[in-house]
Amino acid sequence: MKGSTALLKALEQQGVEVIFGHPGGAILPIYDALYDETLKHVLVRHEQAGAHAADAYYRASGKVGVVFATSGPGACNLVTGLATAHMDSSAVVAVTGNVPLPLIGTDAFQEADVYGITGPVTKHNYLIKDVNEIPQVVAEAFYIASTGRPGPVLIDIPKDVQLAEFTGSFDVEIELPGYKPTVAGHSGQIKKAAQAIRSAKKPIMMVGGGGQTGYEQVIEFAEKTGIPVITTLMGIGAYPSGASQALGMPGMHGTVTANRAITHCDLILGAGLRFDDRVTGKISRFAPNATIVHIDIDPAEISKLVKAHVPVVGDLREVLPRLGELVDWLEIEEWWQTLAEWKGRYPERFKQDKPLVSQEVIQMFREATGGDCVVTTEVGQHQMFAARLFPTNRPRTWITSGGLGTMGFGLPAAIGASFARPNEVVVCIAGDGSVQMNIQELATIFKHQLPIVIAICNNGMLGMVRQWQEMFSAQRYSEVYLADSNPDFAKLAEAYGIDGYNIFDRETAAEIVPQVLAKGKPAVMNFVVYESEKVFPMVPMGAGVDEMIIGDQEPEESPVESKKVKS
């Protein structure tokens, strides 16, 4: 068999069922071999979208996502998608074709140094020079991508290697002496963590993206100890949002209760998170009185931004049960009284004394689905509204670009999620700016008749940028106005063969949302919303999470519309 066929056999050996990709000259031998295979290939209209779809496929299923692209421009188009997966710890294997080995380095047609270009945005990458290495490299790539801290791996295969005769074996063993992820956690550190938790009077547990795989252990630990739980943007779904111990999302656009809890707590149990800048705000003001216990499988994240007093390197699925054996129910009634007071004073609210707003639209979808769906988002104001008003109660059902904040992620992510969970409704919450960055993938949705509903919160603006310009740039609105050149999104959807709707008022929205969801068909719903709505609370750049601008989250009895409050 040829190297191209050997590659597909090696992928099948890894349990691959779905591949996202786009053909081109340097990868044609692989696509020729694909003609005779039963592997499902999803033809995307842009390689970036293929990378996002593969990323979301992993996030929704736990199975490594796979994307194909040709050399040069095709491979370069993967870079944003790989960087997105890298930042959010998503297991993706990208396979790219390249020019024949003798032409590498000659500036051949459609040649680019994809090996060098993708190094900074992948966990590892390979350039295969010997056709008989294919099964070994594929096995290693899947192992590296899916173990330890997950991440993307790229395999670059020159065209002549694809065409070479394969005479090797598919019976491979993985031995990577330099790659040994710590899983169990040090028993001494776990004991120290337990002692710190038992001594705390005002503890909180902060769960990040690592909780998507360790959600059962997160729930068990929380239920056994009664500890309050905060979930980051990437941790949504790892702990039920409706649970009594849930305090919501922390950080720049987090809940008042979560941010105040961080400020006043005496211990943070960080579980599978990075303590990134959007969560911490100004580091010197972050949890000033707290002992930090940080559990993470990646030692590079320990004390990178927030100093860990008790670091534990290991997998949550291994560490939390052992920690739970050493910690019983926490007697923290006074702390819970304080938290309950904050939760009661600062519930999620928004004003309805103006035209239709994004929050209403998102809440309508939450009510119509009961939260029993997969949610993907684009990036912008709608993303933050959705994080707080449409959180899911199950792991791997909230899919968003957190670390890189990639506009154009949500629509192709919905495609990947739909293939991962074919029996579930997928709702993509989008803005009129970001949705246009990969709008061509409506063709992919139509071709496969995926039950994806795209809800566009159309304020005619780059809303988050406009909010910053209003609040911090003296209302100097520079290049954020879209309304004068936006398409008619309903007609655009119909041009792709998809049902399209333009909705202008809350009454129509309330009536039509459940009707469209009930059809189980692809749809684009364009909700024309209030253009000047802002996301509150908000922590300004350079401020601490205790310096929130509360805005319309201020209690009704207060005459203050928007003020900066120190907790």
Sequence and secondary structure as in RCSB ss.txt:
>XXXX:A:sequence
MKGSTALLKALEQQGVEVIFGHPGGAILPIYDALYDETLKHVLVRHEQAGAHAADAYYRASGKVGVVFATSGPGA
CNLVTGLATAHMDSSAVVAVTGNVPLPLIGTDAFQEADVYGITGPVTKHNYLIKDVNEIPQVVAEAFYIASTGRP
GPVLIDIPKDVQLAEFTGSFDVEIELPGYKPTVAGHSGQIKKAAQAIRSAKKPIMMVGGGGQTGYEQVIEFAEKT
GIPVITTLMGIGAYPSGASQALGMPGMHGTVTANRAITHCDLILGAGLRFDDRVTGKISRFAPNATIVHIDIDPA
EISKLVKAHVPVVGDLREVLPRLGELVDWLEIEEWWQTLAEWKGRYPERFKQDKPLVSQEVIQMFREATGGDCVV
TTEVGQHQMFAARLFPTNRPRTWITSGGLGTMGFGLPAAIGASFARPNEVVVCIAGDGSVQMNIQELATIFKHQL
PIVIAICNNGMLGMVRQWQEMFSAQRYSEVYLADSNPDFAKLAEAYGIDGYNIFDRETAAEIVPQVLAKGKPAVM
NFVVYESEKVFPMVPMGAGVDEMIIGDQEPEESPVESKKVKS
>XXXX:A:secstr
 BHHHHHHHHHHHTT  EEEE   GGGHHHHHHHTTS  EEEE SSHHHHHHHHHHHHHHHSS EEEEE TTHHH
HTTHHHHHHHHHTT  EEEEEEE  GGGTTTT TT   HHHHHGGGSSEEEE  SGGGHHHHHHHHHHHHHSSS 
  EEEEEEHHHHHSB    S      TT     S  HHHHHHHHHHHHH SSEEEEE GGGGTSHHHHHHHHHHH
   EEE TTTTTSS TTSTTEEE  STT  HHHHHHHHH SEEEEES    HHHHBSGGGSSTT EEEEEES GG
GTTSSS  SEEEES HHHHHHHHHTT      HHHHHHHHHHHHHS S    SSS  HHHHHHHHHHHHTT SEE
EE SSHHHHHHHHHS  SSTT EE   SS  TT HHHHHHHHHHHSTTS EEEEEETTGGGGGGGGHHHHHHHT 
 EEEEEEE SB HHHHHHHHHHSTT   S B TTT   HHHHHHHTT EEEEE SHHHHHHHHHHHHHHTS EEE
EEE  TT   SSB  TTSBTTEEE GGGS TT   SS EEE 
